[in-house]
Amino acid sequence: MITIALSKGRIFEETLPLLAAAGIVPSEAPESSRKLIIGTNLENVRLIIVRATDVPTYVQYGAADLGIAGKDVLLEHGGAGLYLPLDLDIAKCRLMVAVQNGFDYEGAVKQGARLRIATKYTECAREHFASKGVHVDLIKLYGSMELAPLVGLADAIVDLVSTGSTLKANNLVAVEDIREISSRLVVNQAALKLKHSQLQPIIDAFAATVAARQV
């Protein structure tokens, strides 16, 4: 049995063409089903639906053979025990620093102020500000990041930005680009050895589809 770990939403939708290229069609859509294990048209392939942040953990410990996770999630996880053969070039966005409109971010940084940063990407944020020599206190949040500067919880946030519409709606503005984010294929290292003949064709099909899009 081949088990593929996916999360609901944008990543799942953008993964469907990749699965189709490998001859894999889910038996039902996770958005309309309460099932956490979803079968496919292939008897030996199943999908498990987990939180995006948990995908690397399921793959690392062998509960899934393959998974698809954002680079942001992998940076926070650390990637231990995972083989990362392919940038799938899907679910693209940017990890950025944003502040409330009117906050003098550059001035605060130049003056050496200690900033309070709200984020769920604490490792990425810590590395970014350390590389700039900026002193920060990190506040771990799991959602509604844009609220933090508005109520005085933080001076700035570090979050994923796609269109920027959520920032604009909450009177925030992006002031610094940290890195580009896209989703990656992650593979359990032991599974790749033990199930190589089953996994490699899936990896190759994904790679061919990504390459064709980039031509």
C-alpha positions as CSV (number, residue, x, y, z in Angstrom):
1,M,0.0,0.0,0.0
2,I,1.3,3.5,-0.9
3,T,0.0,6.3,1.4
4,I,0.2,9.9,0.3
5,A,-0.3,12.7,2.9
6,L,-2.1,15.8,1.7
7,S,-3.8,18.8,3.3
8,K,-7.1,20.3,2.3
9,G,-7.5,23.5,0.3
10,R,-5.2,25.0,-2.2
11,I,-2.5,22.4,-2.0
12,F,-4.9,19.5,-2.6
13,E,-6.5,21.2,-5.5
14,E,-3.2,22.1,-7.2
15,T,-2.0,18.5,-6.6
16,L,-4.8,16.9,-8.5
17,P,-3.2,17.3,-11.9
18,L,0.0,15.8,-10.6
19,L,-1.8,12.8,-9.2
20,A,-3.7,12.5,-12.5
21,A,-0.3,12.4,-14.4
22,A,0.7,9.5,-12.2
23,G,-2.7,7.7,-12.9
24,I,-4.1,8.4,-9.5
25,V,-7.7,9.8,-9.1
26,P,-9.1,10.3,-5.6
27,S,-12.4,8.5,-5.0
28,E,-13.9,11.6,-3.3
29,A,-13.1,15.2,-2.5
30,P,-11.9,16.0,1.0
31,E,-13.8,19.3,1.1
32,S,-17.1,17.4,0.8
33,S,-16.1,14.3,2.8
34,R,-15.5,13.8,6.5
35,K,-13.2,10.9,5.8
36,L,-9.5,11.3,6.7
37,I,-8.5,8.3,4.6
38,I,-9.6,8.5,1.0
39,G,-9.2,5.7,-1.5
40,T,-8.3,6.2,-5.2
41,N,-8.8,4.4,-8.4
42,L,-5.8,2.3,-7.6
43,E,-6.2,-0.4,-5.0
44,N,-2.7,0.0,-3.7
45,V,-2.8,3.8,-3.3
46,R,-4.6,5.8,-0.7
47,L,-4.6,9.4,0.5
48,I,-4.6,10.6,4.1
49,I,-5.9,14.1,4.9
50,V,-3.9,15.9,7.6
51,R,-3.1,19.4,8.7
52,A,-0.6,21.1,6.5
53,T,1.9,21.4,9.4
54,D,1.6,17.7,10.1
55,V,2.5,16.4,6.7
56,P,6.3,16.2,7.3
57,T,5.7,14.4,10.6
58,Y,3.5,11.7,9.0
59,V,6.1,11.1,6.3
60,Q,9.1,11.3,8.7
61,Y,7.7,8.5,10.9
62,G,6.5,6.3,8.0
63,A,2.7,6.7,8.5
64,A,2.8,8.1,4.9
65,D,5.3,7.2,2.1
66,L,4.9,10.5,0.3
67,G,3.5,13.9,1.1
68,I,3.2,17.4,-0.2
69,A,4.1,20.3,2.1
70,G,4.9,24.0,1.7
71,K,8.5,25.1,2.0
72,D,7.4,27.2,5.0
73,V,6.2,24.1,6.8
74,L,9.4,22.2,6.0
75,L,11.6,25.0,7.3
76,E,9.8,25.0,10.6
77,H,9.9,21.2,10.8
78,G,13.6,20.9,9.9
79,G,13.2,18.2,7.3
80,A,14.8,15.4,9.5
81,G,14.4,12.0,7.9
82,L,12.9,13.3,4.7
83,Y,14.0,13.1,1.1
84,L,13.0,16.2,-0.8
85,P,13.4,15.4,-4.5
86,L,11.2,18.0,-6.1
87,D,9.9,21.5,-6.0
88,L,6.4,21.1,-7.4
89,D,6.0,24.8,-8.1
90,I,2.5,24.9,-6.8
91,A,0.7,26.9,-4.0
92,K,3.2,29.7,-4.5
93,C,3.3,32.7,-2.2
94,R,5.9,34.7,-0.2
95,L,6.9,34.8,3.4
96,M,6.9,38.5,4.4
97,V,7.1,41.0,7.2
98,A,4.1,43.2,7.5
99,V,3.2,46.1,9.8
100,Q,0.2,48.4,10.4
101,N,0.0,51.2,7.8
102,G,1.9,54.2,9.2
103,F,4.3,52.2,11.4
104,D,7.9,53.3,10.7
105,Y,9.5,49.9,10.4
106,E,12.7,51.0,8.7
107,G,13.1,53.7,11.4
108,A,12.6,51.3,14.2
109,V,15.1,48.8,12.8
110,K,17.7,51.6,12.2
111,Q,17.3,52.8,15.8
112,G,17.9,49.3,17.1
113,A,14.5,49.0,18.7
114,R,13.5,45.6,20.0
115,L,10.5,44.5,18.0
116,R,7.7,42.2,18.9
117,I,6.9,39.9,16.0
118,A,3.8,37.7,15.9
119,T,4.0,34.6,13.7
120,K,3.5,30.9,13.5
121,Y,6.8,30.7,11.5
122,T,9.1,31.2,14.5
123,E,12.1,29.5,13.1
124,C,12.0,31.4,9.8
125,A,11.4,34.7,11.6
126,R,14.2,34.0,14.1
127,E,16.7,33.2,11.4
128,H,15.7,36.2,9.3
129,F,16.0,38.8,12.0
130,A,19.2,37.3,13.4
131,S,20.8,37.6,10.0
132,K,19.9,41.3,10.0
133,G,21.0,41.9,13.6
134,V,17.6,43.0,14.6
135,H,16.5,42.2,18.2
136,V,13.0,40.6,18.4
137,D,10.6,39.0,20.8
138,L,8.7,36.3,19.0
139,I,5.0,35.7,19.8
140,K,3.7,32.4,18.6
141,L,0.2,32.6,17.0
142,Y,-1.7,30.0,15.0
143,G,-4.1,32.2,13.1
144,S,-5.6,35.7,12.5
145,M,-2.1,37.0,12.4
146,E,-3.2,40.4,11.0
147,L,-5.0,41.2,14.3
148,A,-1.8,41.3,16.3
149,P,-0.5,44.8,15.2
150,L,-4.1,46.2,15.3
151,V,-4.6,45.5,19.0
152,G,-1.0,46.2,20.1
153,L,0.1,42.6,20.6
154,A,3.0,43.0,18.2
155,D,4.8,45.6,16.1
156,A,4.9,43.4,13.0
157,I,3.9,40.0,11.7
158,V,5.7,37.4,9.7
159,D,3.2,35.6,7.5
160,L,2.5,34.1,4.1
161,V,1.3,36.6,1.5
162,S,-0.4,35.6,-1.7
163,T,-2.5,38.4,-3.2
164,G,-2.1,40.8,-0.3
165,S,-5.8,41.4,-0.1
166,T,-6.1,40.3,3.5
167,L,-3.3,42.7,4.6
168,K,-5.0,45.5,2.7
169,A,-8.4,44.7,4.3
170,N,-6.8,45.0,7.7
171,N,-4.8,48.2,7.1
172,L,-1.5,46.4,7.0
173,V,1.3,46.7,4.5
174,A,4.2,44.3,3.6
175,V,7.5,45.9,4.3
176,E,10.1,43.1,3.8
177,D,10.4,40.0,1.7
178,I,11.9,37.0,3.5
179,R,11.6,34.2,0.9
180,E,9.5,32.7,-1.9
181,I,7.4,29.7,-0.9
182,S,6.1,26.8,-2.9
183,S,5.1,23.2,-2.2
184,R,7.6,20.3,-2.2
185,L,7.3,16.6,-2.6
186,V,8.5,14.9,0.5
187,V,9.4,11.2,0.7
188,N,10.1,8.8,3.5
189,Q,13.7,7.7,3.1
190,A,13.1,4.1,4.2
191,A,10.0,3.8,2.0
192,L,12.0,4.9,-1.0
193,K,14.3,2.0,-0.6
194,L,11.7,-0.6,0.3
195,K,9.0,0.5,-2.2
196,H,11.3,2.0,-4.8
197,S,9.5,0.2,-7.8
198,Q,6.2,1.7,-6.7
199,L,7.3,5.2,-5.6
200,Q,9.7,6.1,-8.3
201,P,7.1,6.1,-11.1
202,I,5.0,8.5,-9.1
203,I,8.0,10.8,-8.5
204,D,8.9,10.6,-12.2
205,A,5.3,11.5,-13.3
206,F,5.3,14.5,-10.9
207,A,8.7,15.6,-12.2
208,A,7.6,15.3,-15.8
209,T,4.5,17.4,-15.2
210,V,6.4,20.1,-13.4
211,A,9.0,20.2,-16.2
212,A,6.3,20.5,-18.9
213,R,4.7,23.4,-17.1
214,Q,8.0,25.3,-17.0
215,V,8.8,25.0,-20.8
